[in-house]
Amino acid sequence: MKKYIKKAFADTVPVMTGYVVLGMGFGVIMSANGYGPLLSLAMSLLVYAGSMQYAAVGLFTGGASLVTAALTALAVNARHLFYGISMTEKYRGTGWKKPYLIFGLTDETYSLVCREEADTDYCFLVTLFDHIWWVSGTLIGALLGRGLPINTEGIDFALTALFLTIFTDQWMKKKDHVPAISGVVISVLCLLLFGPDRFLIPSMIGITAVLLLYMRKEKTV
């Protein structure tokens, strides 16, 4: 595993620049709504759900029920079901690492570990480093939020900005843009057909179906 530490660290630096800022934003927003650093830290350690953590702040302050919170979490993180399906073979037989690899499979982590050449130890280290960046940012933001008067308006947009950065980075590194274009087109079509509140799951199903067909076609060529 030691031989992958330097590579995993270097590969997660772009994620670190985003996760620390995003984690700080989450910590600041939690503090602005009256929640202490310990709760913010616990959520990033044990929930580790990025956009869902931002959404959870609104659920907390709005007094949402457990059923509402559960359904919201399912809708926001439904895409991870499809991430997980695509990683079943890669994570098969990983032993004690498997639960953490499943738990830590975020969007940004997936973009690094889904590559065919990614070794199990490399995947574990990438997952661990990304988690550390998120938790570190959260703690910094929570402490700053308690000590400084910070305007939180617009902070939640940072997550969208990170997604765009990763998309652009992957686009520049890959010569084959069919998967990326398919994802954008299907998402836009589902948004128009189903509306902003219901497009996520249909778009994920559509993207998965198209990518599976595309992968099968590539293997037969």
HUZI-V853985 format. One record per residue. N is the residue number from 1. RES is the residue in one letter. PSI is psi in degrees with one decimal (NA if undefined). Layout:
# HUZI-V853985
n=(N;N)
res=(RES;RES)
psi=(PSI;PSI)
This chain:
# HUZI-V853985
n=(1;2;3;4;5;6;7;8;9;10;11;12;13;14;15;16;17;18;19;20;21;22;23;24;25;26;27;28;29;30;31;32;33;34;35;36;37;38;39;40;41;42;43;44;45;46;47;48;49;50;51;52;53;54;55;56;57;58;59;60;61;62;63;64;65;66;67;68;69;70;71;72;73;74;75;76;77;78;79;80;81;82;83;84;85;86;87;88;89;90;91;92;93;94;95;96;97;98;99;100;101;102;103;104;105;106;107;108;109;110;111;112;113;114;115;116;117;118;119;120;121;122;123;124;125;126;127;128;129;130;131;132;133;134;135;136;137;138;139;140;141;142;143;144;145;146;147;148;149;150;151;152;153;154;155;156;157;158;159;160;161;162;163;164;165;166;167;168;169;170;171;172;173;174;175;176;177;178;179;180;181;182;183;184;185;186;187;188;189;190;191;192;193;194;195;196;197;198;199;200;201;202;203;204;205;206;207;208;209;210;211;212;213;214;215;216;217;218;219;220;221)
res=(M;K;K;Y;I;K;K;A;F;A;D;T;V;P;V;M;T;G;Y;V;V;L;G;M;G;F;G;V;I;M;S;A;N;G;Y;G;P;L;L;S;L;A;M;S;L;L;V;Y;A;G;S;M;Q;Y;A;A;V;G;L;F;T;G;G;A;S;L;V;T;A;A;L;T;A;L;A;V;N;A;R;H;L;F;Y;G;I;S;M;T;E;K;Y;R;G;T;G;W;K;K;P;Y;L;I;F;G;L;T;D;E;T;Y;S;L;V;C;R;E;E;A;D;T;D;Y;C;F;L;V;T;L;F;D;H;I;W;W;V;S;G;T;L;I;G;A;L;L;G;R;G;L;P;I;N;T;E;G;I;D;F;A;L;T;A;L;F;L;T;I;F;T;D;Q;W;M;K;K;K;D;H;V;P;A;I;S;G;V;V;I;S;V;L;C;L;L;L;F;G;P;D;R;F;L;I;P;S;M;I;G;I;T;A;V;L;L;L;Y;M;R;K;E;K;T;V)
psi=(-29.7;-34.7;-15.3;-6.7;-48.8;-42.8;-44.3;-40.6;-47.6;-40.3;-24.9;-0.5;-44.4;-37.4;-39.0;-44.5;-31.8;-44.1;-38.6;-44.7;-45.2;-42.2;-40.1;-41.4;-43.2;-45.0;-40.0;-44.4;-41.0;-44.8;-39.2;-25.3;11.3;10.7;139.1;168.0;-33.8;-41.1;-42.2;-45.1;-42.3;-39.5;-42.2;-28.4;-43.2;-26.1;-54.5;62.7;14.8;-108.6;-32.6;-32.0;-38.9;-44.0;-32.2;-30.9;-43.9;-36.3;-40.3;-53.0;-25.7;-1.6;35.4;150.2;167.3;-35.9;-45.4;-43.1;-41.9;-44.1;-37.8;-43.6;-40.1;-43.1;-44.7;-38.0;16.9;-30.1;-25.6;-21.8;-41.4;-33.8;-47.6;-41.7;-40.3;-13.3;5.1;-43.7;-42.6;-36.6;3.3;133.1;23.1;2.0;-132.5;-18.7;-23.1;-49.2;-40.6;-36.8;-39.1;-47.0;-40.2;15.2;79.7;174.3;-48.3;-38.2;-42.2;-39.3;-22.6;-36.5;-10.9;-10.8;143.0;-35.2;-3.5;118.5;158.1;-44.4;-39.5;-44.6;-41.8;-44.0;-40.0;-45.2;-44.0;-47.4;-45.1;-39.1;-42.1;-43.4;-42.6;-46.2;-41.6;-45.5;-40.8;-45.9;-43.7;-46.1;-40.0;-40.2;-40.9;-38.9;-29.4;-29.7;-16.4;142.9;98.6;132.4;118.1;1.8;126.7;-5.0;-36.5;-15.0;-15.2;-32.3;-42.6;-40.7;-38.2;-42.2;-43.1;-38.5;-45.4;-40.6;-45.2;-41.5;-45.0;-36.9;-42.0;-29.2;-28.3;139.4;-28.4;110.0;7.1;-47.0;-42.2;-46.1;-40.7;-43.7;-43.4;-47.3;-46.7;-40.1;-43.1;-43.2;-43.8;-34.9;-43.0;-36.1;-41.4;-13.3;164.5;-21.7;-13.4;6.8;-18.3;-54.6;-46.7;-38.5;-38.3;-40.9;-44.5;-44.4;-43.5;-43.9;-45.1;-42.6;-37.5;-42.5;-39.5;-41.4;-40.3;-40.6;-40.2;-36.3;-29.2;-13.1;NA)
